[in-house]
Amino acid sequence: MNKINWGIIGCGDVTEIKSGPAFNKVPHSALVAVMRRNANKAADYAHRHNVSRWYADAQQLIHDNEVNAIYIATPPSSHAEYALQAINAGKSVYVEKPMALNYSAAKKMAQVAQEKNVKMVVAHYRREWPLFIKLKQLVNNKVIGNIHLANLKFYKPAQNDIELLNKKNAWRLDPSISGGGLFHDLAPHQLDIMYHLFGEAIDIKGIAYNQLKINTVDDIVAGNILFKNGIVFNGAWCFNTSTSSDYCELIGSNGKISFSFFNENKIVLTLGTGITELNFEPLQHVQQPMIEKTVQYFLNKTTNPCTGEEGAEIMRWIDAFTTKQ
């Protein structure tokens, strides 16, 4: 195999700019087929993105002989179903986050991929952003000394009635489709970077509660992680505030590093010698660096940028934060 021919299952909004166009911009990669249950929308996507074939049935795409890798971009409720079908067909898989509805389903996906010797990557794509590559270098090089504490604060106002009427927003607040609320949609990016930076967790505790009770999902989550290396993580997510906040800081023995996950493209480095800002250009297609690394992995040119086991571990943390006792 010298080229990855992609098929997308679920060519919705996330694929319009964030990921879809990147499959044709990465070397040795092409988008050759797309699937959506609504045939008209599948055909429209294929026409607008110059994709040669479209389907309204996932099985037809999975068994398309030209397709040798499948990107699963549906809501989380069908990630496991489609991933297992693709794996059993011997097709490499790139699956959106959150990897599945829960840890149990994610673990099964990873196990079957390993048993079948089929490659699978989880789309924790921030790992490959220049900003987070630099952040990992700063941590590994102990620029702020030994890190003791990571603090994360993420707040957003509650969605209004008009926003909730939009199906593009509403599904994220249906646990049967998303696994939970906005925490399940957004926190995987943040928690995966913590895992990517600090490694194995040995103790995970959390609370989750529905304060506003305007729907059925928790709108506030707080959690603590003790990593094997002794670093402690404190996280707070609130989706019913008057203003927004997106802030994370790493506290070390010689200074701190501050950054945002969603709103700013910079790292702020605070040392005894002063404050330094490292700025990064925004990406046109935010998944392109991860897709490029995934293509290289599928072609046996590099290691897996985010394994199924790693994706499942993040689901274990999410379950630990949100499962009621």
N, C-alpha and C positions, 0 to 999 in steps of 0.2 A: 504494500500500500504506500503510495507516495502523495496522496491527496485526500483530504477529508471532505466528503460530500455530505452536507448537513440537511437534515429535515427538522422542522420546528413543529412541535405539538403545542398548540395554543398560541397562535400569532396575534396576541392582543396588544394592549398599550405598551407593556414593558418592552416589547420587541421593536416598536416603531423607530426609536432613536437609541435607547440605551444599549441594545444588543444586536438586533436584526441586521442592520447595515454592516456591522463589523465582520460578519462571517465572510463577506466578499472582499473585505479590505485586508484581511490577514493572509500572509503567504501560505500557499498550499491548502487553501480552504475555499469552499464555495457553498452557497445556499441553493439547493436544487429542488426542495419541496417544502410545502407548508401545509398545516392542517388546522382547521377550526370547525367546530360542530355546525356553525352557521355557514352553509356553503357559499352564500353570497359574499359574506365577509372574508372568507378564505380566498375566494376568487379575486376580490378587490385588493386584498393585501398582495397576492401574487402579481397582479397587474402593476400595482404601484411600485413594487420592489423588484420587478423584472425577474421573478422566480418562475421557472419553467413549468412546474406542476403544483397543483393544489388538491387537497382532499378534505372531505367532511367526515371521514372515518379514520381514526388513529391507526387501526390495524393495517389499512392500505398503505399508509405512510411507513409504518414500521417494516412492512414487508416489501417496500420498494427496493428493488435490487441495486439501484444506483446509490441509495442512501446507506452510508456506513457509520454515521454518527447521528444521534438524536438529542436535540435540545428540548427539554421539557419545561415549558413556560406557562403552564396552566396554574390555577390556584392550588394551594397545598393539598387539598382533599384528594386530588387525583395523581399526585406525584408518585406515590408508591405503586399504584396500579400501572401507570404507563412505564415507569422505570423498570419494573419487573418484566413487563411484556417485551420491552426493548432488550433487556439483558438476556432473556430466554431466546430471543431471536439472534443473539450474538452481536448486537449493535452497541457501540460505545455510547455512553450517556453523559450528558452535561445537564444537571438538574438545578432548577432555581431553588433559592432559599425562601422560607424555611424548608429544609429538606423534606419534611413530611409533617403530618398532623401531630406526631408525638415521637418520643424516643423509640418505642417499640417498633413502629413502622420503619423508622430510619435505620434502626439496627438490622432489621430484616433485609432492607435494600442493600446495605453494605455487605451483609453475609452472603447473599445470593450472588452478588457481583464477584465476590472473592471465590466462591465455590465454582462459578461458571467461567472464571478467569476472563471476565469482561471488564473493561476499563470504565470507571465512573468518576466524575469530578463534580463537586458541589460548588455552586456559583457564589461563593463568598469572595466576590471580585475585588473588594477593596484591598485585599492582600497584595495585588499586583499594581496598585496605583503608585506613582512616584512618591506621593506624600507618605504613604504607609511603609513603603520600602525604606525611605529615609528614616522614618520613626523607628523601625526595627533596628536599623544601623546604629542610631543614637542609643537605644536601649542596650544592644549587644556590646557596644563600645564603652558603656558605662560613663557616658558624657555627664550625667548628673549623679554619678556615683552608684551606690547600691540602691535600687528602688525598693521602697518599703510599702507604698500605698498607691492605689489607683482609685480616683474618685470620678464618678460619672453622674451628670445631671442632665436629664432630657425631659423637657416639658413642652406640651402643646395644648392649645385651647380645644375644648370639645367640638366635635363636628356639629354644624347647625343642621336644621331640618332640610334645607335645600341640598346641602352636601350629602345627607343621608339618603335622599331620594335618588341620587345618582348611583346606578348599579356598580359603576367603576369604583366607588368608595364603599358602598354598603356591604359588599361581600367580605371586606376585611373585619367587619364587626359581627360576622356570623361564625361561631366556633366550629360548626360542622364543615365549613369551607376553609377557614383560615387557621383553625386550631385554637384561636383565642381572639384577642382584639389587636389594637395597633402595636402592642408590645411584641406579639408574635411576628408581626410584619417587619418591624424596624430593628428590634433588639438583636436578631441574629447577626446583623452586620457588626454591631458593637461588641457583642460577646465573642464573636470569632476573632476579632482583632486582639482581644485580651488573651484568648487561647494562643493565637499566633505569636504574641509577644512573650507570654509567661509560661505556657505549657500546661502540664497536668494539674488538675484541681483535686485536692484531697478532702475538702469540706465545702458544701454548698447549702446555703439556707436562704429562704426568701418568704415574702408574704405578698399576696395579691388580693385586691378587694375592688368591688364595684361600688364606688362612692355615689355617683350621680344617679345610678339605676334608671338611666334613660334607654338602656338596651340590656343585653344579657351578658356582656363581657366585662372583665375587670378593666378599670380605667386608671388604677394606680398599682405599681409594682415596685417593691424594694428587695434588694438581694445582696448577699455577702458571699464572697468566695475566698477561701484560703488556698493558695497555690502551694505545690510541693516545695517550691523554692523559698517559701516563707512570705511572699508578697500577699497583701490583702487587697481585695477589690470591694468597693462599696458602690452600689448603683441605685439610682432612684429614677423611675419613669412615671410621669403624671400626665394624663391626657384630658385634664379638665381645668387647666389653669387659664388665667387672663392673658398671659403673655407666653412667648416661646423661649426656650433655652436649650442649647445644644453645646455642652461643655464637658471636656474630660481633661483631667490632669494626672500626671504621674509624678509622685513625690519621691525624690531621692535624697541621699545623704549630702549631696553637694548642690542641689538645685531642683528645679521642676521643669516639666515639659507640658505645655497646654495645647490642645487642638480640638477641632470640631469634626464630627462625622459627616454631617449633612450640609452645613451652611457656609463654611469658610474653607478656603484652600491654602491654609498656612499652618505652620508649627511655630509656637512661641517658646523659645528656650530661655529660661531664667537661671542665671548663675551669679556667683558673687561679683563677677566682672561686669555684669549688666544684662540687658535683655536683647535677644536677637530674634528677628522674625525671618522665617524661611518660607517663601511664597512659591506656590505651584500653579501652573496654568490649568484651568478647567479642561476636562476631557470632552470631546464631542460625543463619543460613544463610551459610556462609563465602563462597559464590560469588555472593551476591545483588548486591553492588556491581558486580562484573564483568559479570554477566548484564544488569543495568540499562544499563551502558555499551554492551554488545553490542547490545541492543535499539535503543538510540539510533543506533548505527552502522548497523545494518541498515535503519533508517528514514531514513537520510541526514541525521541531526541532529548527528553528531559524527564524529570520525576513528576509525580502527580502534584499539582499546585494546591489541591484541597481534596483529600480522600473522603470516601464515604464514611469511614470510621471517624474522621474528624467532624464531618457534618453531623453524624449521629451524636457525637459527644456534646455538641452545642445544643442539640435537642434535649439531651439529658439535663443540661443546666437549665434550660427553659422550663422543662417539666418540674425540676426541683424548686424553681422560683414560684411557680404558679399553681401547682397541684395542691388542692385543699386537703388538710389532714383529717 
